[in-house]
Amino acid sequence: MEQYIRCHKLKLSYIDKKTIIHQLHPASKILWVISILIGSIIINDPFLLFLLFLSTLPFVFIGKILKEWSSFIKLALWLSIIIIFINIFASQNGSTILYTIYGLPIIGSIKITFESILFSIGMSLRMLSTISAFAIFTLTINPDDLLQTILMLKFPHKTVLTTTIAIRFIPCLLKDLETLQNSVKTRGYQMNEGRFFRRIKKKAILIQPLLSNSLERSIQSAEAMESKGFGSIGKKTFYKKIQTTNYDYFIIILSLSLIPFFISMWIFDIGKYNYYPIMDSLNVTIPYLIMAFIMVFLISAPITFSPIKKAIDLD
């Protein structure tokens, strides 16, 4: 918890904003993000992938994490541009040729096809949906609650604790780096002047103090774990017990139902789409629209039924 107090101002760290999204049971969030991941893998249809991404947006606004979430999405958009650029020039499939580049050394010529562009956009939507879901998960779940939930599933406690410490270590490392940079700048040391390699050489002076701080923190963590008897034999207890209400069970069931729902879409060929050699026409049928509606409903279920949660809390 001390690490969170030190790192709570970092954009990518968890902050409890007391919203309905933050108060959801950790198990429902875990199942929700796993379901989004499975759905993004199964679905190829660009329209459904776009709906999948849009379905995560209400969680961002209601959870009041737009600024933090945007940091993840900006990175995803840059990766999407790279994916589109590479795929356009690497993939020579597709029958609708938009432009041909001639006279390239070794390669000869490259065909830019409409199918390759649409395929790249579909893959980018898949990545955006996944990153958006994991960003919401990271920004709205307390790692301590996540640790306790995973331990309740009988995972090895040493492995889980090691993973949790590693996750906590990254934002603190970035915070230390920011502090060190501000410290040397106040002493008149200009790290952002000069050419690219010269700037890298100047910033290399931060490696040693950053490493020293990391080693010191690891020693402090080890001493704290030893003083609290970590690794001792006996029944493990928790400082705070996560309460599970009937509403939580209801949301957990809805989140869990997303997994068989996406599998049923795959079985009935809803969400499949072929980009090559000729794009499939978007066949919007009644079953297609029904499945799309059910998908959006199940993904948005924690928000849709949030008034029930508020009513229970008031009672």
Beta strands, then each sheet from edge to edge (+ up, - down):
strand 1: 97-104
strand 2: 108-113
sheet 1: 1+ 2-
end
